[in-house]
Amino acid sequence: MSKRTVKKCVCHRIKFEDIYAVVIEQNIESLDELIDQKICGAGCGMCHPYIQKMLITGETTFAPGDVYIHAETG
């Protein structure tokens, strides 16, 4: 992983690890639920692919662009 990492929703200033704790606690299953509850993702949207990957894998720290690279290569 590169020295720089993506680890939070910038607009809401909340770390993905904190978002994931809420996901587990409240049994949240989708990005839309997080947005509806105003937890994250309602600003610029740059965090959306990272949050979607977090919901699938449980990862909370990403290399910049990681979610796009894997999407393109299958």
C-alpha positions, 0 to 999 in steps of 0.5 A: 500500500502506498504511504498515502491512504484514503481512510475517511469521508472528508465532507463529514470528517469521519474515519471509515473505521468509525463508519464501520463501527456504526455499520456493525452496531446498527446492521447497516447494509448500504451506502444509501442507509448511511447517507439517509442517516447523515453519517457520511457520503452526502457531500462530494461523493468521493468516498462512495466507492471506498465505502461500498468496498468497506461494506463488502470487505470490512477494509477501512484503509485504502490506497488512493484509487484502489477501488477503481483499479480493481473495478477495471481489472475485474 
